[in-house]
Amino acid sequence: MPNLVESNKCCGCAACAEKCAKGAISMQPNEEGFLHPVINHSVCIECGLCEKTCPGIQPAVNMEKSLTPRAYIIQHKDETIRYQSTSGGAFTAIAENIIRKGGVVFGAIMTEDLKVKHGYVEAKEELARFRNSKYVQSEIGDSYKLAKKFLTEGRFVCFSGTPCQINGLYKFLRRDYNNLIAVDVVCKSVPSPLVFEKYIEYKKQKEKRISDIVFRDKKRGFLYCTMAHYRSHEARLVARDQYRRGSESDEWLRLFLSGQISRRSCMTCPYQTKERVGDFTLGDIWETGISSFDDNKGTTLVHVWTQKGLNLLNSIQNEIKCIPYPFEKSRGAERNVVMKVKSNRESLFKDVNKLTSTEFFRKYAPYNAKVKVKNYLRFVLWKIDLQTLVRRLKHSVIHKK
């Protein structure tokens, strides 16, 4: 009988399910809404391939030691792309290069029913589907299998995901490919899809129709990103939102950033290290210390781990503004602290399964007088342009450390 990694260490990457030749493993949600592998023992032939593939048992490692890791700050020269991106649009520049070579790009996509799933595109115009962070764990589906198919056909593939998903990809492939560019992100944790469904249900009581969500909308600037809801994708393109709140007041952002609804394996993540298996790691950098970059429109901090990644970066210089950044000052590539399991975690997930959405959020993320005051004050600070000044002072201090 296969012995996969313990439940509290499973990252839900789905590499084991994708690798099983007999289809004996399916990914099923647990009581917290996170996908975990379930084995059909009547189909399983006990070959042990799933155990060899599981990164939770033995993570993949980067075998390339020829390149000393480097860091850069990057902005896409197309201002529309940069505005639509979470930070500086570096991923789009990387992905465009793969598309120009006739390649395929994989990443997290929000579907029309507000589910987050991995998918792929083959046209430059479709890359907008990947822009902006999705603060929900995506379902991998058959993306690993499809990526391998394209790679063996000789096509270039750019595969993006969380650090655990990229590790799962390499464990599934069991080797690197010269035509593969793997991109992961600086990841706080992945929050519960079940709680997100509850959030959508709660918000639809007032908004009725929500067809698009932006978790890090820049309408108020990069330094005051907000959660925004739109009735349609077209409404998003013209910034006609029906709901907008920041991390101080939006119920989903408050629960996510507090760590209350994170996957248990994220508490001791073994994949967010300075020994990444992929080619790039992308993250935010709030203040670079360079005035031409600090325009409150977003900049990406890019870590390059391989010569293959560096070669691609050199080939896209015409599309980006790019400056080397001191690697020793770069933050986020490595998890320095262990997240603590919140004391109310057990009761929270019991309640998400039995309370109505209104009851749940009134209990765990109430929009009370204190929160309303915070929301109002932050809005006022933004209107009189003090919000940006406060954030810049804060991050300038961090930058100098």
N, C-alpha and C positions, 0 to 999 in steps of 0.2 A: 504494500500500500504506500503510495507517495507521501512523503513528509515535506510539505511546503513550509515556508516561513510562518512563524506564529502570527496570529491575526493582528496583534498590536504593532507588528513590524512590517506588515504587508502594505506596500505603497499603492496597490491597485493599478500597476503599470500594464497588466494583462499579457505580459510576455509569455507566461506559462500557458495561458489559454490559446494564444496565437500559435504557439509552437506545437501543441498537441496534435499529432497526425490523425488521431482517431476522433477528435472533437469531443473528448471526454470531459473537458473543463469549460465551464461557462462562468461569466462574471455576473454575480448577483449582488444586489444591495443588501447590506446588513441593517440592523435596527437604527443605525445612525445615518443611513443613506449612502454610505460609501461602498463602492464595488469591491467584492472579494471573490477569489476563485472558489468554485464549488465543483467537486469531482463526481462524475457519474461512474460509480465503481463497477457497474454492469458493463460498461464500455471500455474502461481503463484496462490496458494490458500490462501495466506496471513496468514500463520501459525505463522510467526514471529520467526521461528527457526534460520534464517540467522542472524537476529539482535542479538539473544542471543549468536551466535557463533562468531560474529565479534570481534576480539581483539581490533580494533580501538575504539569501543564503550566501552568495558570493558575488559582490558587485563587480561589474566590468571595470577594467583599469586602462588608462591611456598608456599605450606602449611606446608612443613617440617621445623621445627624450632629447631630440635634436634642437628643439626651439625653447629658449628661455621665455616663459610666459610674459606677455606684454599687455599694456592697457592703453586705450585711446578714448578721447571724447569725440563724439560724432553727431553731426546734424545733416539731415537730408537737405539738399539745396531747393527742392520743391516744397514751398511753404504750405501748400494744401496737404501734402503727404505728412509733413511734420505736424500740422495741426491735428490731423486724424489719428496720429500715432500716440502711444502712451507717453513716450519721451521724445527722442530725436529722430525717429524714422530709420534707424540703422538697419532694422530687419528688412524693411522694404527694399533698401538698396542692395542687400545681400540676395534677397529673393529675386529681384529684377535681373540680376546677373545670371542666375540659374535659368530663368525663363528665356532670356536671350539665347542661351545655349540649347534651347529646345527641351529644357528640363521640367521637372515637376516639383512643386512646393507643398509640403504638408504643414498643417498647424491647426490650432483650435478655432472652431467656427461656432458662432451662436446661430442656431436654427430658428425658423419662424415661430416655433412653439417654445422658444426661449430655453432650449436645451443646449449644452455645450458639448460638442463632439469633434473629434479629429476628422479632417478631410483634406483633400488636395485640390490644387488648381493648376492649370497649364497656361493661363493667359495673364498678362500683366494687369489687365483691367480688373481681374478677380482678386488681386492681392489685398484689396481694401477689406475683404472679409476677415483677414487675419489681424488687422490693425486694432490697437487698443487691447489692454489686458482683459482677460475674462476671469474674474475672481470666483471661479467654480472649477472643480476638477473635471477635465474633459474625458469623454469615453473614447478609448483608442480604437475600438472596433477592429476592423481588419487592416488598419493602416500599416502595421509592420509588414504584413504579407505583401501588400501592394508596393510598399517601398522596395522590398527585396526584388519583386518582379521587375520594377523599373530599373533598378540597379543592374540586375543580371542581363537586362536588355541593352545595357550600355548607356542609358540616359542619366543625365545629372539629376540628383535628388537633393533638395534642401529639406531637412526634417527638423521642425521646431517643437519644443515641449518643455515641461518642467525637468529639473535634473534627474528625477527618478524615471521619467518616461524616456529620456535619452539613454539612460543606463539600461533600461529595459530593451530599447531598440538594439543596442550593441550586443546584449546577451542573446537576443533573438537571432541576430545576423551571425554572431559568433566570429566576426572578423570585421575589419575596416575595409572601405572601398575608396579608391581614388576619386570616384565620381559622387561621393557622398559628402555633403556639408551638414554637420549636426550643430544645431543652435539651441542652447538652453537659456534659462532666465534666472535672475536673482529671485528667489522664491521665499516668501515669508512662511507660507504653508498653503495647503489646499482645504477650503471649507466645505461643509456638508451640502451636497446637492439637494438633500431632503429639506434642509432649512431654507435653501434658496427657493424651492418650490413653495414653501410656506410663505416666504416673503412676497413672491409674485401673487399668490392668492390674496394676501393681505392688501397689497397695493391696488389690485384690480377692483377692490370694493369701491374705491373712489374714482380710479382712472378708467375703469371698464376695459379699455383696449390698450395693451402695451405690446408693440411689435418689435421694438428695438431698445436695447439697454446699453449705455456706455458707462463703464465702471470708473473711468478716469477721463471725464470730459473736460476740455480746456477752455470752455467759453469764458471762464473767469481767470484764465491763465494757468500756466503749468504749476505755479506755486499754490494755487487754490483749486486743485482738481475736484470735481464733484461727480456724484452719481446722477445720471440723467436718464429719463425715460422718454421714449418717443412713440407716437401713434403709428409711425411707418418709417421705413428706411429713407424715404424721400424727405420726410420732416427732419430727420437727423442731418441730412446733407445741407439743409438750409438753417440748421440750429434752432428749429422751432420745437422746443421741449415743452412737455406738459408737467414735468416734475424735475426738481433739481435741489439736491442737498449735499452738504459736505460730510466729511468723516466725523464731525462733531455731532451730527443729528440724524443722518440716515441710519435706519435700523440695521440693514445688512452690513454696511461698512463698520458700524460700531461692534457688532458681534464678531465679524471676521478679524478686525484689527486687534480685538481683545484676546484672541486665541481661544475663545470659548467653544468654537464650532470647528476647530481644525481636526484633521485626520490624526489618529493616534501615532502613526508612524512618523509624522512630521515633527513630533516632539524631540526625537533623537535622529534626525535625518543624516544618513551616512553619505549622501550623494552631493551635498552642497559643500564642496571642499575646493582647495586650490590644486587638486589633481583631477580636473574634469576629464571625462572621456571624449567629449565632443570637440568641436573646433572653435566655437564662440560661446561666450556667456554675455548676455545683455542685461543691463539694469539702468536704473535712474541715477542721475547725479544732479542734485538740486542746485548746487553752486559750484562752478568750476574754478572760480577765481580769475577768469578771463572775461573781460567786459564784453567782448564781441560775441561770446557764447551765452552769457547770462542775460538773455532778453525776455525771460519768463514765457518762452514758447516751447521749451523742452530740449534736453540734450541726453544722448545715450552714452553710458559708460560701457565700453566694449572691452572684454578680456579676450585675448587671442591665445589659444593653447597649442596650436599646431602650425607647422610650416604651410600646410594646405590652406588653413584659414588665413594666414598672413598673405599668401599669394593672391587669394580672392580679394582681400581687403585692398591690396595694391592695385588690383584691376578695376576697382570702382571709385577711384579717387576723383574722377570727373563729376560724379553724381553727389558727392558728399563734401562737407567741411570736416576735416579730420586732423586732430592734433594729438601727439603722444602725451600720455598722462603718467605721472610717477606711479609705478605699480605698487610701491609700498604705501601709497596714500589711497589707493583704490579700495573701496569698501563694498561689502555685500557678496563677494564671490565665495566667502567661507562663512559658515555658521559658527559663531563664536560662543553661543550660549545654548543650553538645553532648555527648550520650552517646558514650562510646568503645566501639568494637567490641572485644570481649574476645579476647585472644590465642588462646584455646582454642575459639573459635566453630566453626571449620571441622571440627575433630576431634570436637567435641560432636555436631554434626548428622550427621556420618558414623556415629558410634556409635549414635545414637538409631535409625538405620535398620538396624543390623546386630546390636547387642547385645540380650540379653534385658532385660526391665525390671529385674530384680534386678541384673544386671551393670552396667546403665547408671547406676542411682542409687547403687550402691556406689562407682562411680567418680567421679561428678560431684556427689553430695550425700550422702555417707556418714553414716549415723546411728551415728557412732563415740562413743568415750568422752567426748571434748571436747564434742560436741553434747549428749550425754545429761546431762552436768553442767550445761550452760547451761539445758537444759530443766527440770531439777530445781530449780536455783536460782531461775529465774524463777517457777516454780510456788510455791515456798516464799515468795518475796517477795510473791506475790499472796495467799497464805493468811494471812500476817500483816499484810497491807494496806500493805506498804512499796512494792510495785510501783507503785501509784497515786501515792504520794508522790514517788517518783523521777521518774516520767513528768511529773508536774505541775511539779516544780522545773525539769526540762529545758525544757519548753515555755513555762514562765513567763519564762525567760531569753530564749527566742526571741521571745516576744510583746513584750518590752520593747525589743527592738532597733529 
